Amino acid sequence: MQTVFETFLERLSESVDEADLHGALADVASGLDLLTFAYLSFSPRPDGKTTLISNYPAPWTARYLENRYQSVDPVIMRARRGGCPFRWGSDLSGEGAAGAQVFEEAAQFGICCGMTIPIIDHRGNFAAITFAADKPDTAFFRAAERHIEGLPYFATCFHMFVRHRLSGDRMIDGVLLTPREYECLQWAEQGKSDWEIGCILGITQRTAAFHLGNARRKLGVTTTKQAIGRLARSAFFGSRTG
């Protein structure tokens, strides 16, 4: 798994757009023998868009978003409660008629069971990554269980890069940070040290510290903790005024 994770971080660091992110997650799914995947994220803002990056059949994902199934999908409802990765199957569809319908339609496209990793970050954003199968195959769940401790790390890293690459919003209280400054500050918000940020982004610890220093200077604060506070407040008030 270590090699898969290192390659994954390299691909994420080099990513530019959604196609690159999709390719990085596809490689992880292949490398871990979990071939079918879907990343779904929601903005805390009422008008925020839903982001779906997946290799599910296109007719199914189009129907899913058009009918807003994410609001009744039993898997997403369970994931919103947070916690550890969880297995699911048709047993979850018993939470209501609408949920059962989602499961029935998904099964027509070969999505019958899976493993889902909930993601709830420090800025109130919710997301989930699901690896799915067309039947409760023993080999699939054996692979999922084998990697269950590492899957949250893959999920969190992917979510952070999606936020950075696709949001385009790097303003904090009217101050515009560079992509790298904002990225380093986001990882610091997740509790990562300069050294850990450097490893994740493929840069040196000194370079990570340099970008965080620039962010502190632009925001008019003296500590990274204060900069993180500005970032958190900006996200909170932005969601309230959205």
NORQUIKA-V206170 format. One record per residue. N is the residue number from 0. RES is the residue in three letters. SS is DSSP state (2 for helix, 1 for strand, 0 for the rest). PSI is psi in radians with two decimals (none if undefined). BURIAL is b if it has 9 or more other C-alpha atoms within 8 Angstrom, else e. Layout:
n res ss psi burial
N RES SS PSI BURIAL
N RES SS PSI BURIAL
This chain:
n res ss psi burial
0 MET 0 -0.54 e
1 GLN 2 -0.78 e
2 THR 2 -0.73 e
3 VAL 2 -0.74 b
4 PHE 2 -0.76 b
5 GLU 2 -0.74 e
6 THR 2 -0.68 e
7 PHE 2 -0.82 b
8 LEU 2 -0.67 b
9 GLU 2 -0.79 b
10 ARG 2 -0.69 b
11 LEU 2 -0.72 b
12 SER 2 -0.56 e
13 GLU 2 -0.10 e
14 SER 0 2.60 b
15 VAL 0 -0.70 e
16 ASP 0 -3.04 e
17 GLU 2 -0.61 b
18 ALA 2 -0.71 e
19 ASP 2 -0.74 b
20 LEU 2 -0.73 b
21 HIS 2 -0.78 b
22 GLY 2 -0.68 e
23 ALA 2 -0.75 b
24 LEU 2 -0.59 b
25 ALA 2 -0.69 b
26 ASP 2 -0.70 b
27 VAL 2 -0.84 b
28 ALA 2 -0.74 b
29 SER 2 -0.77 b
30 GLY 2 -0.46 e
31 LEU 0 0.12 b
32 ASP 0 0.63 e
33 LEU 0 1.42 b
34 LEU 0 -0.54 b
35 THR 1 2.22 b
36 PHE 1 2.79 b
37 ALA 1 2.24 b
38 TYR 1 2.20 b
39 LEU 1 2.21 b
40 SER 1 2.67 b
41 PHE 1 2.43 b
42 SER 0 2.55 b
43 PRO 0 -0.24 b
44 ARG 0 2.42 b
45 PRO 0 -0.56 e
46 ASP 0 0.15 e
47 GLY 0 2.64 e
48 LYS 0 2.75 e
49 THR 1 2.32 e
50 THR 1 2.21 e
51 LEU 1 2.10 e
52 ILE 1 2.01 b
53 SER 1 2.77 b
54 ASN 0 0.35 b
55 TYR 0 2.79 b
56 PRO 0 2.30 e
57 ALA 2 -0.70 e
58 PRO 2 -0.57 e
59 TRP 2 -0.79 b
60 THR 2 -0.63 b
61 ALA 2 -0.77 e
62 ARG 2 -0.72 e
63 TYR 2 -0.86 b
64 LEU 2 -0.68 b
65 GLU 2 -0.68 e
66 ASN 0 0.06 e
67 ARG 0 0.78 e
68 TYR 2 -0.33 b
69 GLN 2 -0.35 e
70 SER 2 -0.23 e
71 VAL 0 -0.08 b
72 ASP 0 2.07 b
73 PRO 2 -0.55 b
74 VAL 2 -0.77 b
75 ILE 2 -0.68 b
76 MET 2 -0.70 b
77 ARG 2 -0.72 e
78 ALA 2 -0.55 b
79 ARG 0 -0.34 b
80 ARG 0 -0.08 e
81 GLY 0 -2.79 b
82 GLY 0 -2.81 e
83 CYS 0 2.89 e
84 PRO 0 2.55 b
85 PHE 1 2.56 e
86 ARG 1 2.61 e
87 TRP 1 2.78 b
88 GLY 0 -2.74 b
89 SER 2 -0.29 b
90 ASP 2 -0.51 e
91 LEU 2 -0.37 b
92 SER 2 -0.12 b
93 GLY 2 0.10 b
94 GLU 2 0.02 e
95 GLY 0 2.83 e
96 ALA 2 -0.70 e
97 ALA 2 -0.72 e
98 GLY 2 -0.72 b
99 ALA 2 -0.66 b
100 GLN 2 -0.71 b
101 VAL 2 -0.79 b
102 PHE 2 -0.72 b
103 GLU 2 -0.76 e
104 GLU 2 -0.69 e
105 ALA 2 -0.67 b
106 ALA 2 -0.53 b
107 GLN 2 -0.36 e
108 PHE 0 0.28 e
109 GLY 0 0.41 b
110 ILE 0 1.73 b
111 CYS 0 -0.44 b
112 CYS 1 2.97 b
113 GLY 1 -3.00 b
114 MET 1 2.22 b
115 THR 1 2.40 b
116 ILE 1 1.92 b
117 PRO 1 2.56 b
118 ILE 1 2.05 b
119 ILE 1 1.89 b
120 ASP 0 3.14 e
121 HIS 0 -0.13 e
122 ARG 0 0.21 e
123 GLY 0 0.12 e
124 ASN 0 2.38 b
125 PHE 1 2.43 b
126 ALA 1 2.97 b
127 ALA 1 2.54 b
128 ILE 1 2.29 b
129 THR 1 2.36 b
130 PHE 1 2.18 b
131 ALA 1 2.84 b
132 ALA 1 2.80 b
133 ASP 0 -0.10 b
134 LYS 0 2.77 e
135 PRO 0 1.23 b
136 ASP 0 2.31 e
137 THR 2 -0.71 e
138 ALA 2 -0.66 e
139 PHE 2 -0.89 b
140 PHE 2 -0.49 b
141 ARG 2 -0.75 e
142 ALA 2 -0.74 b
143 ALA 2 -0.78 b
144 GLU 2 -0.59 e
145 ARG 2 -0.56 e
146 HIS 0 0.20 b
147 ILE 2 -0.58 b
148 GLU 2 -0.55 e
149 GLY 2 -0.35 e
150 LEU 2 -0.68 b
151 PRO 2 -0.56 b
152 TYR 2 -0.76 e
153 PHE 2 -0.80 b
154 ALA 2 -0.80 b
155 THR 2 -0.76 b
156 CYS 2 -0.79 b
157 PHE 2 -0.78 b
158 HIS 2 -0.75 b
159 MET 2 -0.73 b
160 PHE 2 -0.63 b
161 VAL 2 -0.81 b
162 ARG 2 -0.77 e
163 HIS 2 -0.81 b
164 ARG 2 -0.62 b
165 LEU 2 -0.30 e
166 SER 2 -0.72 e
167 GLY 0 0.06 e
168 ASP 0 1.79 e
169 ARG 0 0.42 b
170 MET 1 2.32 e
171 ILE 1 1.93 b
172 ASP 0 0.73 e
173 GLY 0 0.02 e
174 VAL 1 2.18 e
175 LEU 1 2.11 e
176 LEU 0 2.75 b
177 THR 0 2.82 e
178 PRO 2 -0.73 e
179 ARG 2 -0.66 e
180 GLU 2 -0.79 b
181 TYR 2 -0.71 b
182 GLU 2 -0.81 b
183 CYS 2 -0.69 b
184 LEU 2 -0.64 b
185 GLN 2 -0.74 b
186 TRP 2 -0.62 b
187 ALA 2 -0.64 b
188 GLU 2 -0.52 b
189 GLN 0 0.09 e
190 GLY 0 0.20 e
191 LYS 0 2.49 b
192 SER 0 2.97 e
193 ASP 2 -0.75 b
194 TRP 2 -0.77 b
195 GLU 2 -0.70 b
196 ILE 2 -0.75 b
197 GLY 2 -0.74 b
198 CYS 2 -0.75 b
199 ILE 2 -0.74 e
200 LEU 2 -0.08 b
201 GLY 0 0.55 b
202 ILE 0 2.99 b
203 THR 0 2.81 b
204 GLN 2 -0.67 b
205 ARG 2 -0.69 e
206 THR 2 -0.69 b
207 ALA 2 -0.76 b
208 ALA 2 -0.63 b
209 PHE 2 -0.81 e
210 HIS 2 -0.66 b
211 LEU 2 -0.63 b
212 GLY 2 -0.72 b
213 ASN 2 -0.71 b
214 ALA 2 -0.76 b
215 ARG 2 -0.76 b
216 ARG 2 -0.80 b
217 LYS 2 -0.61 b
218 LEU 2 -0.10 b
219 GLY 0 0.59 e
220 VAL 0 2.92 b
221 THR 0 -0.28 e
222 THR 0 2.71 e
223 THR 2 -0.60 b
224 LYS 2 -0.69 e
225 GLN 2 -0.67 b
226 ALA 2 -0.70 b
227 ILE 2 -0.67 b
228 GLY 2 -0.72 e
229 ARG 2 -0.72 b
230 LEU 2 -0.80 b
231 ALA 2 -0.75 b
232 ARG 2 -0.67 e
233 SER 2 -0.76 b
234 ALA 2 -0.70 b
235 PHE 2 -0.86 b
236 PHE 2 -0.52 e
237 GLY 2 -0.68 b
238 SER 2 -0.54 b
239 ARG 2 -0.49 e
240 THR 0 0.06 e
241 GLY 0 none e
